[in-house]
Amino acid sequence: MFAPVFAALLANAAPSSPTLGPTDESALYEPPVEDSVIEPVEITPPPPVPEAPVPEAPVPGAPVPEPALDHAAVFVQPALPPPPPPPDGAGRLVGGSLAIGLGLAASAAVIGEVAGGDGDPRFVASTFIPLGLASIGVGTYLLVRGAKARANFNEWRAFTNAKSRPTGNGLLVGGTMSTVIGGVSLVAAAAQAREPDAFDSLLAPTLFAVGGAGVAVGVGALTWGLLRRSRYRTWRQSTFLSAAPTLTPLRGGVSFGVVGQF
């Protein structure tokens, strides 16, 4: 009897769920919207940069502290003189000039003998012509080599701003060539003087004069050149040949040495 009544009460008490269609927007889930709260971000400032210590002003009269010596080797090279001078080319220039002059003189002697007509053509052809040609060739070579040496010497003098003393090479070369030429001329004059009419022409007297003058000038130039060479060697050794001891501190000791320029 009470069953139908109890069933009707349950049906009325239970909420009825409406039937939703597939396109009903109310069926979408929407999460509850809460107020967004922005939390502040704390930025840590960078650490302060340490300031360099300000050096204190030195106290007058106080001892100056010496810098700490590093364990690595400390090498202090002493001041050295400029490099020694190269050859100045004076000897080659003088020798080349004399050789060319000798060749021209031999050519003039050949021309004079041929033009005179009373000389010895065979003697001239076997003596003066080879001597003149060889002298001109050797003189040209010496002049070219001497010019190159002089250019190198001028570059050294411009680089170092140093004054060089004369080496005496020019006097030595000139004196040697003059002595040799004078001796050869004397020998040729003696050979020419054997002829009966040798002194009728100017060849024999000229050879004697050239030979005597050449020997005299050569001996004087050699003497002067040797004196200059001795002074130049003394100056070069005292100026450019130097050696100085060195002291190098090392780890656990020191190192001794010698530094120089030769």
C-alpha positions as CSV (number, residue, x, y, z in Angstrom):
1,M,0.0,0.0,0.0
2,F,2.9,2.3,0.8
3,A,5.0,1.2,-2.0
4,P,3.5,3.4,-4.8
5,V,3.5,6.4,-2.5
6,F,7.2,5.9,-1.5
7,A,8.1,5.5,-5.2
8,A,6.3,8.7,-6.1
9,L,8.2,10.6,-3.3
10,L,11.6,9.4,-4.6
11,A,10.7,10.4,-8.1
12,N,9.8,13.9,-7.0
13,A,12.8,14.3,-4.7
14,A,15.5,13.3,-7.4
15,P,16.5,16.2,-9.7
16,S,15.7,15.6,-13.3
17,S,18.7,15.9,-15.6
18,P,17.8,17.6,-18.8
19,T,18.7,16.0,-22.0
20,L,21.5,18.0,-23.8
21,G,22.0,18.0,-27.5
22,P,25.2,17.7,-29.3
23,T,25.4,21.4,-30.0
24,D,24.4,22.7,-26.7
25,E,27.2,25.2,-25.5
26,S,26.3,24.8,-21.9
27,A,27.8,21.3,-22.0
28,L,31.4,22.8,-22.4
29,Y,33.4,22.9,-19.3
30,E,34.5,26.3,-18.2
31,P,36.9,26.4,-15.3
32,P,36.2,29.0,-12.7
33,V,38.1,32.2,-13.4
34,E,40.2,33.3,-10.4
35,D,41.8,36.6,-10.0
36,S,45.5,36.4,-11.3
37,V,48.0,37.6,-8.8
38,I,51.4,38.8,-10.0
39,E,54.1,38.2,-7.6
40,P,57.1,40.6,-7.5
41,V,60.5,39.3,-8.7
42,E,63.4,40.2,-6.6
43,I,66.6,41.1,-8.7
44,T,69.8,40.5,-6.8
45,P,72.3,43.4,-7.5
46,P,75.8,42.5,-8.7
47,P,78.6,42.3,-6.2
48,P,80.5,45.6,-5.9
49,V,83.8,45.8,-7.9
50,P,86.8,46.0,-5.6
51,E,88.7,49.2,-6.0
52,A,92.4,49.2,-6.6
53,P,94.4,50.3,-3.7
54,V,95.8,53.7,-4.0
55,P,99.6,53.7,-3.6
56,E,100.8,55.6,-0.7
57,A,103.1,58.6,-1.3
58,P,106.7,57.7,-0.6
59,V,108.1,59.1,2.6
60,P,111.2,61.2,2.0
61,G,114.2,59.5,3.2
62,A,112.6,56.0,3.4
63,P,114.3,53.1,1.6
64,V,112.7,52.2,-1.7
65,P,111.6,48.6,-1.7
66,E,113.2,46.4,-4.3
67,P,110.9,44.6,-6.8
68,A,110.5,40.9,-6.2
69,L,112.8,38.8,-8.4
70,D,111.0,36.5,-10.7
71,H,112.1,32.9,-10.8
72,A,112.4,33.1,-14.6
73,A,115.8,34.1,-16.1
74,V,116.4,37.8,-16.4
75,F,118.8,38.7,-19.1
76,V,120.0,42.2,-19.5
77,Q,122.2,42.7,-22.6
78,P,124.8,45.5,-22.3
79,A,125.0,48.2,-24.8
80,L,127.1,47.1,-27.8
81,P,128.8,49.2,-30.4
82,P,127.5,49.3,-34.0
83,P,128.5,46.5,-36.3
84,P,132.0,46.8,-37.8
85,P,132.4,48.5,-41.2
86,P,132.5,46.4,-44.3
87,P,135.2,46.8,-46.9
88,D,135.2,50.3,-48.4
89,G,136.3,49.2,-51.8
90,A,139.2,51.7,-51.9
91,G,141.7,49.1,-52.9
92,R,139.6,47.9,-55.9
93,L,138.8,51.4,-57.1
94,V,142.5,52.4,-57.0
95,G,143.6,49.1,-58.6
96,G,141.1,49.4,-61.3
97,S,141.9,53.0,-62.1
98,L,145.6,52.2,-62.3
99,A,145.0,49.1,-64.5
100,I,142.9,51.1,-67.0
101,G,145.5,53.9,-67.0
102,L,148.2,51.3,-67.7
103,G,146.2,49.9,-70.6
104,L,145.7,53.3,-72.1
105,A,149.4,54.1,-71.7
106,A,150.2,50.8,-73.5
107,S,147.8,51.7,-76.3
108,A,149.5,55.1,-76.6
109,A,152.9,53.5,-76.8
110,V,151.7,51.1,-79.6
111,I,150.2,54.0,-81.5
112,G,153.5,56.0,-81.1
113,E,155.7,53.2,-82.3
114,V,153.5,52.5,-85.3
115,A,153.3,56.1,-86.3
116,G,157.1,56.6,-85.9
117,G,158.0,53.8,-88.2
118,D,161.5,53.4,-86.8
119,G,160.5,51.2,-83.8
120,D,160.4,47.4,-83.3
121,P,156.9,46.3,-84.3
122,R,157.6,42.7,-83.2
123,F,158.6,43.9,-79.7
124,V,155.6,46.2,-79.5
125,A,153.2,43.5,-80.6
126,S,154.4,41.0,-78.1
127,T,154.6,43.3,-75.1
128,F,152.4,46.4,-75.2
129,I,149.3,45.0,-77.0
130,P,148.7,42.1,-74.6
131,L,149.6,44.2,-71.6
132,G,147.2,47.0,-72.6
133,L,144.2,44.7,-73.3
134,A,144.7,42.7,-70.1
135,S,145.1,45.9,-68.1
136,I,141.9,47.4,-69.4
137,G,139.9,44.2,-68.8
138,V,141.2,43.7,-65.2
139,G,140.7,47.4,-64.5
140,T,137.1,47.4,-65.6
141,Y,136.4,44.3,-63.4
142,L,138.0,45.9,-60.3
143,L,136.1,49.2,-60.8
144,V,132.8,47.3,-60.9
145,R,133.6,45.4,-57.7
146,G,134.9,48.4,-56.0
147,A,131.8,50.4,-56.8
148,K,129.6,47.7,-55.2
149,A,131.8,47.6,-52.1
150,R,131.7,51.4,-51.8
151,A,127.9,51.3,-52.0
152,N,127.7,48.8,-49.1
153,F,130.1,50.9,-47.1
154,N,128.0,54.0,-47.6
155,E,124.9,52.1,-46.5
156,W,126.7,51.0,-43.3
157,R,127.8,54.6,-42.6
158,A,124.3,56.0,-43.1
159,F,122.8,53.3,-40.9
160,T,125.3,53.6,-38.0
161,N,126.1,57.3,-38.3
162,A,129.7,56.3,-37.5
163,K,132.9,57.7,-38.9
164,S,135.4,55.2,-40.2
165,R,139.1,55.7,-40.4
166,P,141.0,55.1,-43.7
167,T,142.0,51.4,-44.0
168,G,145.1,52.0,-46.2
169,N,143.9,49.5,-48.8
170,G,144.0,52.0,-51.6
171,L,147.6,52.9,-50.8
172,L,148.6,49.3,-50.5
173,V,147.0,48.3,-53.8
174,G,148.3,51.4,-55.6
175,G,151.8,51.0,-54.2
176,T,151.9,47.3,-55.2
177,M,150.8,47.9,-58.7
178,S,153.1,50.9,-59.1
179,T,156.0,48.9,-58.0
180,V,155.2,46.0,-60.3
181,I,154.6,48.3,-63.3
182,G,157.9,50.1,-62.5
183,G,159.8,46.8,-62.3
184,V,158.3,45.5,-65.5
185,S,159.1,48.8,-67.2
186,L,162.7,48.7,-66.0
187,V,163.1,45.1,-67.3
188,A,161.6,46.1,-70.7
189,A,163.9,49.2,-70.8
190,A,166.9,47.0,-70.1
191,A,165.9,44.6,-72.9
192,Q,165.4,47.5,-75.3
193,A,168.7,49.1,-74.3
194,R,170.7,46.1,-75.7
195,E,169.9,47.4,-79.2
196,P,172.7,49.5,-80.7
197,D,170.5,52.4,-81.6
198,A,168.1,52.0,-78.7
199,F,168.4,55.5,-77.4
200,D,167.9,57.1,-80.7
201,S,164.1,56.8,-80.2
202,L,162.1,57.7,-77.1
203,L,161.0,54.2,-76.2
204,A,164.0,53.2,-74.1
205,P,164.3,56.5,-72.2
206,T,160.6,56.5,-71.6
207,L,160.6,53.0,-70.2
208,F,163.5,53.9,-67.8
209,A,161.7,57.0,-66.6
210,V,158.4,55.2,-66.1
211,G,160.1,52.3,-64.4
212,G,162.1,54.4,-62.0
213,A,159.1,56.6,-61.1
214,G,156.9,53.7,-60.7
215,V,159.2,51.9,-58.2
216,A,159.8,55.1,-56.2
217,V,156.1,56.0,-56.0
218,G,155.2,52.4,-55.2
219,V,157.6,52.1,-52.3
220,G,156.4,55.4,-50.8
221,A,152.7,54.3,-51.2
222,L,153.4,50.9,-49.6
223,T,155.1,52.5,-46.6
224,W,152.2,55.0,-46.0
225,G,149.6,52.3,-46.6
226,L,151.2,50.0,-44.0
227,L,151.1,52.8,-41.4
228,R,147.4,53.5,-42.1
229,R,146.6,49.8,-42.0
230,S,148.2,49.5,-38.5
231,R,146.3,52.5,-37.2
232,Y,143.0,51.1,-38.7
233,R,143.5,47.7,-37.0
234,T,144.1,49.3,-33.7
235,W,141.0,51.5,-34.0
236,R,138.8,48.6,-35.2
237,Q,139.9,46.3,-32.3
238,S,139.3,49.0,-29.7
239,T,135.9,50.0,-31.1
240,F,134.2,47.0,-32.5
241,L,135.8,44.0,-30.8
242,S,134.2,44.0,-27.4
243,A,133.1,41.5,-24.8
244,A,131.2,42.0,-21.5
245,P,130.4,39.5,-18.7
246,T,126.8,38.9,-17.9
247,L,125.1,37.7,-14.7
248,T,121.7,36.0,-15.1
249,P,119.7,35.0,-12.0
250,L,118.1,31.6,-12.3
251,R,115.9,29.4,-10.1
252,G,118.2,28.3,-7.3
253,G,121.3,30.0,-8.5
254,V,122.9,32.3,-11.1
255,S,124.4,31.9,-14.6
256,F,127.6,33.6,-15.8
257,G,128.3,34.3,-19.4
258,V,130.1,36.5,-21.9
259,V,128.4,38.6,-24.6
260,G,130.2,40.5,-27.2
261,Q,130.6,41.5,-30.9
262,F,133.4,40.3,-33.0
